[in-house]
Structures are given as C-alpha cells and as structure tokens.
Amino acid sequence: MGTEIDVRWEGVLAGTPEQVWDAFTAHASGWLWEIAYEPRPGGAERGLTSTGGTVVEWDPARRFVTRADSADGWFNQLDYDLEPRGAGTLLRYRHRSVLGEDHDVQLDSCLHHTKFYYHSLTEYVRHFAGRDATYVSAGAPESSADGGFAAVCDALGVGDAAVGDRVVAAGPTPIEGVVDYRTDRFLGIRTAGALYRVYGRDAWGRPVAVAAHVFGGPADPEAAWTTWLAGVFPAGTDE
C-alpha cells in the first residue's frame, strides 16, 4: 500500500458556523464541485470520491467527518471542526488519505490544491453564502501538461494580473471581475455572480483545467470551455 498523508488547513471565515457548515455539507458546488451527503451518521457520501463514502460524524455547525475505504487498505477521510471566532468562524480542516508510488508529486499537488480550494470556500462564504451554483468544469488538451497554465492565463488576457486587479478576461464569453487568487499554479477570478478557477496542473505533469461556479444567470457549458481551451492549444487537441 502507499504512504499515508495528513494535510491540514486552518482559517477564520467571514460567516457564521451555520453558513460555513452549509457551504461544505450542502453547497460544495459553489466552491469545490458537486458533492452530496445524507445528513446523519452512517449516511452516504456521493461525489467526493469515486467509490463513495460514509458520513462518520454529523454534529451541525460543530463537527463533520466523512470517510471512504477500499478493500486494499486505501482510505480517504475529511474532518471539519468549527467554532465561533468573533463575527466569523474558525474552521480546522484535516485530510488523511493514502498516496501511491509518486508520493512526493501527489503530496505537493494536494497541499497546493488544498490552499486554493479553501481560499475558494472563504470567497464563497464571504460573497455567496447559501446560494446555489451551477458548476462547470473542462479540461484542456493533453499538450497543456507542458507550460499550459501560462498559456491559458495569456489567452484569458490576464497573464500579468495580480490579486486585487480588476480584469475583463476572455473565455467563451467575457469575464469581468477581480483577481482573488494568483500563484504560479492557480488563478481565481471573482465576478458579481461567479467564481472562475484555472488549475495549473501542468506543474505536476497533468493537463490544465478550468472550473466555473455560477450563481444565477447563464453559465457557459463544458462544451464551450472545451472548445475554447482547444483553441489555446490547436496543435495539441486530442486525437
């Protein structure tokens, strides 16, 4: 079996414990992807893992644990502890799982993704708490695994943008908003009604991906984003 990991994130979110609880148990599509939990200990998890899992603890606005296991010893467990902190909520998150042979690469990817995902959670709670989202994601061609993040940012027209900059990004339709996250691997743009995310997974030898969490109004479908991304890498479209 692989190597066990223990990844943690902690932060104060600008929302009540009830709003934060709702964000990860009922509205994950607003900042992560579509996940459903039966609201009770022993309830089913659907969407977080490919195998599905089980709710281990369900203590609303205080503590939540979900876990998936397989016969070969693999497991994936997420723990959330919440407590009021001033006008906000202190969230302590813990992710334990088992990684394969390329442990170092997978762990580095997990650490960077965790920081980005939970930044997106803070943005959701601050700006869109309680709202339903249409979640759309699309992958770029395989050729984007080599330098693809920079190419996508340039095609969006935000190659030099920094956090706090107001931008009008390209895409299937223009994206007018503010850059809320920017590293050499990830980009986040928040608009009045959506969160847009670019995942530079080429840092780990994988194709780039784009996700949109749209709160009301029309959302460009996956096919539109796939076509747009293929246009960024015309020589690398999958055969």
GUBAGU-100613 format. One record per residue: y, x, z of N, C-alpha, C, O in turn. Coordinates in steps of 0.001 Angstrom, whole numbers, plus 524288, in hexadecimal, padded with zeros to 5 digits. Atoms other than C-alpha are relative to their C-alpha. Example, Ala and Ser with C-alpha at 12.3 -4.5 7.8 and 13.67 -1.06 7.14 Angstrom:
// GUBAGU-100613
7FB5A8037A800007EE6C8300C81E78804B080384800008049D8079080299/7FB5A7FCCC7FFC47FBDC8356681BE4804427FCFE802DA808967FEFB80383/
This chain:
// GUBAGU-100613
7FB5C8034F80000800008000080000804D38037080000804778081A8011F/7FB367FD078006F80E1A804337FE558027C8012F805387FFFC800CC8094F/7FD0B7FE747FB5C8188F80866808048034A7FB73801E8805DD7F8CF7FED2/7FCF88044E7FDCE81EC97FEA48113D805B78018380073806F6805F4801CF/7FA667FF2F7FF7D82D9C7FD468110F802437FC4380406800027F82D80531/7FD2A8033C7FC3C837307F7CA81AEC805C7800987FEB9808428045E8005F/7FA9F7FFCC801E4844847F4D8814CF803397FBFD803018019D7F780803A1/7FCCB803777FCD084F857EF0981CD9805937FFAC7FDE38078F8034C7FB6F/7FA79800DA8015185D0C7E96881A73802677FCD6804667FFE77F94F80682/7FD51802CD7FBD1866ED7E4AB8246D805B77FF597FE888082C803027FC9D/7FA88800E28012E874397DE7C822AC801ED7FAE2802457FEDC7F76C80396/7FD88804CF7FE2387DCB7D4258273E801E97FCF17FB4B804E67FEF87F81D/7FEA08035C8045D87F617C8E381DB78041B7FC11801B48041C7FA4B8062D/7FBA68038B7FEDD88B587C00E81CF47FE3C7FA577FF868002A7F76F7FC37/801E8805597FFFC884077B38581FC97FD287FEF4805147FBDA80298807F0/802CC801687FB4387D6E7AC3082ABD7FA3E8015E7FF777F858802027FB18/805A77FF2C8006086F2C7AEDA82E317FD487FBD67FCB67F9887FCFA7F9EE/8025F8042F8032286C007A1A882819800DD800EE7FA2B7FD5B7FFEB7F70A/7FEEE7FEE780583872897A59781B3F7FCB4804997FE067FAAE804727F9AA/8032B7FB828018E86B8E7B2B381AE37FA4A7FE717FF907F7A57FFE47FBD1/80567801E98001D85E8B7AC4F81E1E7FF077FCDC7FB027FB1A7FDA67F858/8007B8032A804BA860A57A27B8132C7FFDD8036A7FB1F7FD0E8023A7F767/7FFA67FCB1804A4863E37AD71809A77FAD1802817FEA77F970802C27FA0E/804DF7FD688016C856E17B46980AC17FB357FC82800527F71B7FDF47FE44/8048A8037B7FFDD84DE77A8E680DB58003A7FB9D7FBFD7FC2B7F9907FA6E/7FF828047E8037F8535B79E8A8047D80310801197FB058028A7FE357F736/7FCAC7FEFD8048685CF17A4C67FAEC7FF94805AA7FE2080380808157FCC0/800B77FA9B801CE8571A7B1E47F73380195800B97FA54802F68050D7F8C1/7FE6E7FF948057B85A157AEDD7E8EF805CE801387FF748078E802B57FB3A/7FA757FEDD80031868707B09C7EC6480154805BE8008A805D2807427FFBB/7FED17FA747FF498670C7BF337EF067FB58803997FEE37FC0B8084C7FE23/804A57FCCF800DC858FF7C3CC7ECF07FD2A7FE007FB307FE387FFC77F6D8/8027D802EB8043F8501B7BB397E4967FDA17FB1B8025D7FE5F7FA1D80703/801F78050A7FE1B848FA7AE3E7E5D67FB37800CF8037E7F725802AC801BE/8042A7FF9A7FC22840A07ADFF7F22E7FFEB7FAEE80313804057F8BB8044A/80086804C67FCE983B567A24D7F99A7FC6A80100804A77F86B803A28042F/803297FF967FB41836167A194807767FF227FA8A8023A802BF7F75F8026F/800F0804B47FCEB82F7D7965780E6E8021A801048057E8009E804E3807EE/7FD0C7FEDD7FB3C837F77951A81AB17FCE87FF4E805107FE077FBD38082F/80327800357FB3982DD57978E825467FC94804E38004A7FB5A8072F7FC3E/803DA7FBD27FF9C825047A23A82A967FAF17FE5E7FD417F9027FA0A7FE14/804988014D8031A819467A2B58218B801477FDAF7FAB97FDC27FCCA7F792/7FE6980230805018212B79D33816377FF83803F07FB9A7FF66808A87FC88/800BF7FCA38048A81FA67A2908088080524802597FE2F8093D7FFD77FE5E/7FBB97FD67802C1828C27AC68802287FEAC800207FA3F7FA4C8017D7F8CA/800D67FFDA805AB82A4B7AB477F378804A9802A57FD6880924801167FE2D/7FBEA7FD7880305831EA7B4747EAC9801938055C801DC803798087B7FEBC/7FE8E7FAD97FE088343B7C02C7F3937FC39804207FE117FDD3808497FC46/804177FC6C801C3827577C6B57F0417FCA57FD567FBE87FC637F88A7FBB2/803398023F8042D81E367C4E17E4C17FB457FD1F8022D7F94C7F9807FFB4/8049A802737FDB08130E7C11E7EDD0801527FB40803507FDE57F81D8048F/7FE98804077FC4381ACF7B7CC7F6517FEF2801F88057C7FBDA805938063B/800A37FE3D7FAA081BA47B935804F9800497FB82803CD7FFE07F6F480252/80013803DC7FBD181C907B237811F18047D800F7803C5805908056D80534/7FBFA7FFA57FBFB827AA7AF6281B507FD5780117805347F9F47FE1E806E2/8024E7FE7E7FAFE8243A7B63C828128032C7FDDC8048B800F97FBC680846/7FC94802167FBEF82FFF7B28383064804577FCD97FD74806757FE627F96B/7FBD98036D801FA839CD7A78282E40803057FDEC804A78019C7F9EC806EC/7FCAC801797FBA9844567A6B4838A88058B7FF997FDD980869803757FDE4/7FB2B80094802FA850487A112831A0804C38028280288805D5801E38072D/7FB257FD487FE9F85CB97A931832347FF308044F80405802F5806508063B/801147FBC97FC46855D67B32D83AEC7FC3C804117FDC57FD96808AC7FD81/803E07FC33801C28498F7B9758355A7FC6D7FD907FBE37FAC07F9137FC4E/8035C801A38044E8418A7B893828EB7FCA9804A67FE527FE9E809007FDBF/803957FBF9801E4835917C049824917FC717FD957FBEA7FA567F9557FCB6/803B6801B0803F982DA07BEE1818257FCA9804A67FE6C7FE82809177FE6E/8039B7FBAE80116821BD7C6D88141E7FC187FE567FBCD7FA5D7F9DB7FB96/80423800A2803E1818617C859808B87FC1780468800BA7FD96808D5801DD/8042F7FC247FF6A80B497CF6B809617FC3B7FF977FB747FBBB7FB7C7F900/8042F80011803DE800AD7D3447FFDF7FB2580299802427FB69805608062C/804FD7FE317FDF47F26B7D6BB801A97FF97805F6800277FC8A8080C8033A/800667FA4A800327F4947E5287FE698036F802B88040A803D780783803FC/7FCD47FDAD7FBE27FDA57E74480A0D805D17FFFE7FEF2808E2801688025F/7FA668005D8012A80AA47E5558032E802657FB85803197FFD67F78E80407/7FD21804497FD85814CC7DD3180A5A805C5800927FECF80793804BE7FD40/7FA5580008800AC8231B7D97F8093D802317FC5A8041F800F87F7B380423/7FDE6803297FBBC82AA07D4BB8151F805DA800B58006A807D38051780063/7FA5A8000C7FF3E838EB7D0FD816B0801347FD7D8053F7FF307F94F80681/7FE44801FE7FAEE83F2F7CF1982413805E97FF5F7FFE6808B4802D67FE15/7FA69800FA7FF8C84C987C90E82663801307FE61805A57FEDB7FAB6807B4/7FE188017A7FAD0853527C8BC833A7805D27FF007FF9A808B1802347FD75/7FA8A8018680053860657C1C4834FD802237FF19805757FF717FD15808E4/7FD4D8014F7FB2B86A317C11C84005805CC7FF837FEED807E88025D7FBAE/7FA5B80090800CB8783F7BC76840D6802C6805168014D8015B807CF80500/7FCE57FB517FF06882147C77684008805AA7FEB97FE98807277FEF57FA07/7FAB4801BC800F0890297C31C841977FFFE7FB0A7FCC27FD5A7F73F7FE15/7FFE4804838037C893437B9AB8368F7FBB7800377FBEF7FB467FCB07F8B3/804177FF57803F1887B27BEAB82EAB7FA9A800348025E7F9A37FE36806A3/805797FFA97FE6E8794D7C1B182FB57FDFE8057F7FF177FE95807A87FAD6/802A27FAFF8009B872497CE71832337FA7B7FEF77FDFE7F76D7FC3380078/805358007C80242866587CF2A829747FD4B80546800497FF65809377FE81/803677FB698001685B977D91482BE27FB4B7FEAF7FC9A7F84B7FB1B7FDC0/8041E800F1803DE852377D9C9820737FC40804A08000A7FDE7809208006A/804087FBF58001E8455E7E14E81FF97FBF97FEA17FBDD7FA0C7FA3A7FBAD/803CF800BF8043483C447E2F4814557FBB380410800A67FCAE808C380056/804817FC877FFA582EBA7E8A58163C7FC2D7FEAC7FB9F7FB287FA187FA8F/803B8800D180443825217EA6F80B217FCF4805087FF197FD4F808BC80225/803297FB7F8017381BF17F4068048E801428016D7FA60801457FE0C7F6F4/7FEB17FE158053181F907FC517F8C87FB778030C7FDAD7F800804E480075/8042F7FD5E802D0816F48027C7EE73800B3805DD7FFAE803438083F802FA/800237FA4F800708152E810597E9A5805698025E7FF3A806798069A8013F/7FAB37FDF2800CF8234E812257E532803877FE4180481807A07FBDD803B7/7FD7B801CE7FB35827A180FDD7F32E805C88014980031808F37FDE280168/7FA8D7FE597FF7A8344F817A27F2B9803987FCF67FC5F807E57FB707FDE5/7FCE0802EC803C18393F810C87E6808009C7FA57801C8804EA7F833801B6/7FFD1805717FE4C835B98034A7EB93803617FF57804E18064F7FB8D80550/7FCE3800657FB3B83BD0805E57F8DE805CB800877FEC7808F57FD89800D0/7FA8C7FF59801758487F80ACE7F2EA8020E7FB0D7FD67806667F9557FE8B/7FE79804E180291848FC7FEB27EA46800AD7FBA3803F8804767F8AE803B3/7FFBA8041C7FC0C846507F5CB7F5DC804DD8008F8035A807717FCAB80482/7FB6C7FF227FCB6851117FBFC7FE17805017FE647FD33808547FBC27FF78/7FB4480155802EF85B587FAA27F363800497FA297FED2804757F7CE7FF39/8000A8059A80106857277ECD97EFBB801547FCE3804EC8042D7F906804AA/7FEEB802CB7FB23857807E8A17FDFB805D97FFDE80121807ED7FBC280284/7FA5B7FFDB7FF17865AB7ED0D7FF74802DC7FC3A7FC5C8067C7F9867FDFD/7FD6580368803C38697A7E5B77F3217FED17FA45801198025F7F70880122/8016C8056B7FEF4861EA7D94A7F62B802F17FDDB804C3804D37F96F804AC/7FD9A802177FB42867A27D830803C9805EC800307FFCE808847FD6A802C2/7FA82800A88014F8753B7DAEF7FEDF800C37FAC17FD3D804737F7E77FE6A/7FF9C8050A802C0872EC7CF627F5B67FF847FB77803CD802227F77B8032A/80065804107FBFE86EBC7C75980174805347FF5B802D9806E87FAF5803CA/7FAF4800747FD5C87B857CA9380850804037FD477FC8B8072C7FA337FE75/7FC6B8028C803A4883017C66E7FC157FED37FA287FF9D802667F6F17FF7C/80170805878004D87B5F7B9B77FB36801F07FD14804D68045A7F8F280460/7FE80802B07FB3087DC17B63F8097E805F17FF9580068807F37FB9380225/7FA518000C7FF9988C2D7B9D0808BE802877FC317FC238064A7F9877FD7F/7FD49802DC8042788F5D7B2E07FBE97FD497FB077FE327FFDC7F7897FC1E/802D88045D8025C884A77A91D7F87B7FC287FD60803C37F8967FAB0801FD/803D6801DB7FC3387D967A551805057FE8A7FA4A7FF32801EA7F6EB7FE98/8020B8054B80074875007994D803C47FFB27FDDA7FA877FDCB7F97F7F9C7/7FFE18020A80557876A67980C7F50E7FB0A801717FD117F8EB805B67FDAE/804787FF068037286B71796D17EB7E801B3803747FB7580635803587F9CB/7FED47FC878045D86A9A7A0D07E09E7FBFF7FF577FBA97F7697FE417FC9D/803857FF338046A864EE7A1A37D31A7FF25805DB7FF8B802DC808D27FED4/801407FA6C8002E85DEA7AEBD7D2E17FDD18015A7FAA77FA2E7FEDA7F8C0/801AB7FE308052785C587B5E77C5FB7FF4B805E5800468029B808A38026C/800B37FA5480044856AB7C36D7C3D67FDC0801717FAB57FAF37FE5F7F84A/801E27FE2B80513853CB7CB6E7B7B27FF6C805E38002F8027080899802C5/800EC7FA6E8003D84E627D8D67B4DC801C6802457FAD68015F7FFBD7F6C4/7FE8B7FD31804C08538E7E2A77AB1D7FB2A802627FD7D7F715802B080002/804767FD808029884A9C7E93A7A1217FE1A804D8802EF800E58070E80629/8025E7FB827FD60841907F4237A57E80350804E97FF798035680830802FE/7FCD07FB4D800CC84AD37FE4A79FDF8045B80083803FC80685804C2804A3/7FBDE7FFC77FC0D854A87FAC67AA7F7FE498030C804D1801818043080834/801E37FCF17FB9884C06802397B4178021E805907FFFA8015D80877803BC/7FD9F7FAD68006D8532B80E747AF69805DE7FF5B7FF3B807A97FE897FAD8/7FA4F8006F80052861B980DBE7B28F802097FA927FF058067C7F9F47FD4F/7FE84805538015B8621F7FF097B1408044A7FDA38034A8074E7FA7280155/7FC0B802647FCAA86AC07FBC17BCDD80579801357FE03808BB7FDB17FD9B/7FAD57FE89802038766B8034E7B7A2801297FD387FAE8805957FB937F9F9/7FF368029D80505874657FD5F7AA328015C7FA41800BC804BB7F8357FDFC/7FEE38058A7FF088744D7EF787AF8E8057A7FF5F802438085F7FBE1800AB/7FABE800547FDC1880767F1E17B7C380429800D87FBD4808257FE277FBC9/7FC457FF168043B8876F7F7617ABD5800507FB4D7FC62804927F9D17FAB4/800098048D80371883327EBC07A38A802BB7FB55802878052B7F82C7FFD8/7FD308041C7FD30888507E2937ADFA805D9801058001D808F67FD7980108/7FA7B7FE8F7FFDA895257E9F17AD4B801E8801608056C80697801278067B/7FE887FEC97FA97894E67EDF67BB997FE0580567801947FD07806668062D/802337FAE17FEEB890297FBEB7BA78802F2803168041B800958061880705/7FCCF7FD1A7FC4589B76801367C297801CF7FCAE8049C804ED7FE7E807CB/7FE23803867FBE489D437F59D7CBB57FDEB80199805547F9938039B805CC/8016C7FECA7FA9E89CF07F7807DA6F800487FB0380345802737F70F8019A/7FFE0804847FC7E89B1F7EE477E5D9805A77FE4B800E5809128017C80205/7FACA802397FF4F8A6DE7E5537E6EB802F17FF2C7FAF3806D27FC557FADC/7FD63800B4805088AAA37E63C7D8957FEF27FA947FDD27FA917F89D7FE16/800B8804E7802D48ACE77D9897D16E7FE89801587FA63800E3804CE7F804/802087FEB78052B8A58A7D9717C48B7FF127FB037FCE87FE767F6C67FF19/80203803FD8038A8A2827D1157B8CD7FBA5802AF7FCFE7FC9C805737F92E/804807FD5980240894E17D5947B54A7FDEB7FCEE7FB5D7FE8E7F82D7FAFF/80293802838046D88DB37D2DD7A8B07FAE57FD85801E47FA227FCBD80693/804CF802CB7FECD880567CC627A81F7FF697FBA37FC188027D7FB537F869/80067804798038E87B7C7C0237A151805037FCCA7FFDE8068F7FADD7FBBE/7FAB9802307FFA2888527BA267A6148031B80379803BB800BD8060280710/7FCE47FC8C7FCA9893BD7C14F7ACBE7FF497FEC9805CF7FE867FA4B80759/800AB8005F7FA588929F7C3CE7BB5A80509801F180284806268069E8026E/7FB087FE917FD9D89FA37C3A77C2767FF7B7FFE2805E87FE967FBC280834/800A57FFD77FA5E89F097C8357D07380198805308023A804B8808057FFEA/7FEC07FB2E7FD4589FB47D37D7D9F67FAF68030B800ED7F6E2800C480210/8047F7FCAF7FEDE8967E7DEF67DB867FF3E80023805E7802AC801F4808BE/800FB800217FA648904C7DD107E8E97FC1B80421801B87FB64804F680666/803C47FBE27FEAC886107E7F57E8337FFAC803B77FB6B7FF66802087F6EC/800797FC3D804388854A7F4817E0847FDE280524802258003C8078980597/802297FAD97FEFF87C91800737E1977FE54802337FAB97FF607FFD97F6A9/801F97FDD0804E687658809507D7787FB127FD447FE2A7F8CF7FEC17FA30/804CD802C88015E86AE57FFC27D729800A67FA177FF9C7FD917F7827FCF9/7FF65805A87FFE4870167F2077D971805B17FE6A7FF348094E8014A8008C/7FADC80249800C587B9A7E9897D5AA7FFD67FA4B8019D7FC367F7728003E/7FF768057A7FEA287FF97DCB07DB998055D7FE047FE8880949800957FF9C/7FB0E802958014888A827D38B7D6637FFD27FA81802447FC257F78E80150/7FF96805427FDC888EC57C7737DDE58044A7FD117FD35808AB7FF027FCC5/7FC15803628025B895CB7BC7B7D6DA8010C7FB74803AE7FEE57FB3A807F9/7FED88048C7FCBF89B4D7AFC87DC177FB337FC98800CF7FAF87F98B80485/804868036E7FF8F88E1E7A9757D9DA7FAC78029A7FF107F6F77FFF27FDD4/804FA7FD6C80121883A37B3DA7D85A7FFEC8059280229803FE807EB8032F/800F07FA7F7FEFD87DED7C0F07DC2D7FCE48022A7FB6D7F8CF800067FA0D/802C77FD598043E879EF7CA007D0F77FE578055D801F08015F808228046F/8022D7FB217FE18871397D5AE7D39F7FD63803057FB8E7FA86800CA7F866/802997FC7F803BB86D0A7E14E7CB417FCDB803EC803267FEF6806A580682/8039D7FC9B7FD2F8613F7E8E27D01E7FEA2804B67FCA27FBD08043B7F8C5/800FF7FB40802F2860EA7F6EB7CB4D7FACE8026B801747FA9B806A7803B8/8053B7FE257FE85852537F8817CCEE7FE2E804947FCB17F9EA806A67FD7C/801357FB36802E6852928036E7C30280005804B5803A77FDBE808BF80262/8000F7FBC57FC248551280BE77CF0A7FA7880123801DC7F96480562803D7/8057E7FF647FE6E84691809E87D1D87FC4E7FF787FB5D7F7AA7FE5E7FC00/8034580006804AB841C280A2B7C3CF7FE747FAA77FE117FA847FA1B7FB5D/8013380556801918420F7FB7E7C1A8804937FDB77FCF0808F17FFB07FD58/7FBB68026A802FC84A047F2B17B891804197FD8F8038E802FB7FC00807F7/7FBA7802837FD46857257ED757BCDA7FF287FA167FFFE7FCAE7F7F67FC76/80050805B07FFBA858117DF3E7C1178054D7FDCC80187808708006D8040E/7FB3A802D27FEAC8631B7D55F7C2647FE7C7FAE0802927FABF7F854800EF/800F5805067FD73863877C9B57CB8A805347FD38800CD809447FFAF8018E/7FB688033A7FEFD86D1B7BE867CD2B7FE897FBAD803D17FA6D7F93A80350/80097804467FC3B86E6E7B5057D88C804CE7FC857FF2B8091D7FDE0800D3/7FB9D80339801B4876E17A9EE7D37F800377FB0A8034F7FC647F825803AA/7FF4D804637FC6A87C5379FA37DCCF803377FBC17FD60807FC7FB907FDF3/7FD488041D802D187FA7793F07D489801DC801F57FAC0802D48069E7FA10/7FE587FE718053F883AA793EA7C65A7FB768023B7FCEC7F73F803107FF15/8043A7FE218035787BB3799007BAE77FEA5805AB8011980206808CA8027D/801DA7FAA47FF678738B7A5537BBF77FDA1801C97FADD7FA8A7FEF37F883/802867FDE4804AD870107ADEB7B0617FA2C8008A8010F7F8B1802D980502/8059E7FFD77FF00861437AC907AF0B7FDBB8057B7FF5280049808F97FD39/802AA7FAF680070857917B7C37AFB37FFEC801E17FA5D800C4806817F959/8004D7FE6E8057E8562F7B7AD7A0E380521802537FE1A8051C806097FB0C/7FAEC7FDFD801A3864CB7B9E179F1E800D98057B80217802C9808E27FF4C/7FF757FAC77FDB8864BF7C5757A8647FC39803E07FD757FD9C808637FC88/803CE7FC89802848586D7CB097A239801FE801BD7FAA9801858064F7F93D/7FDD17FEB28052585ED37CA6A794CD80498803C28008D8050F807817FD93/7FB837FC907FF3386B4C7D097799F87FE3B805828017180043809587FF5F/801F57FADF7FE63863CA7DB9C7A0917FD57802D77FB7C7FDD5807997FB00/8027D7FD898048E85BDA7DE0F7943980414802427FC638031F806387F9D4/7FBD37FDFB80349868B47DFD978D11802558050A8020F80491808197FF19/7FE197FB1A7FDB486C6A7EAA8796907FC5D804857FEAA7FE08809067FE73/803FE7FC0C8012F85FD07F1E7793267FD397FE897FAF77F8847FD8F7FB09/8024E80201804DB85D8A7EE42784DC7FB6F803317FE067F800801137FB69/804577FCCB801DC8547E7F9AF782337FB527FFC1803A57F732801F18027F/804407FFE37FC3084C3C7F6D678E207FDCE7FAA3801237FB0F7F9FF80509/8023B805227FF21848E57E87378CE57FA26800587FFB97F7FE803367FC85/805AD7FFAE7FF9583AC67E630790667FD647FDDF7FB1E7FEC87F9B57F929/802FC801B28048F831687E5457850D7FB797FC90801B17F87A7FABB7FE68/
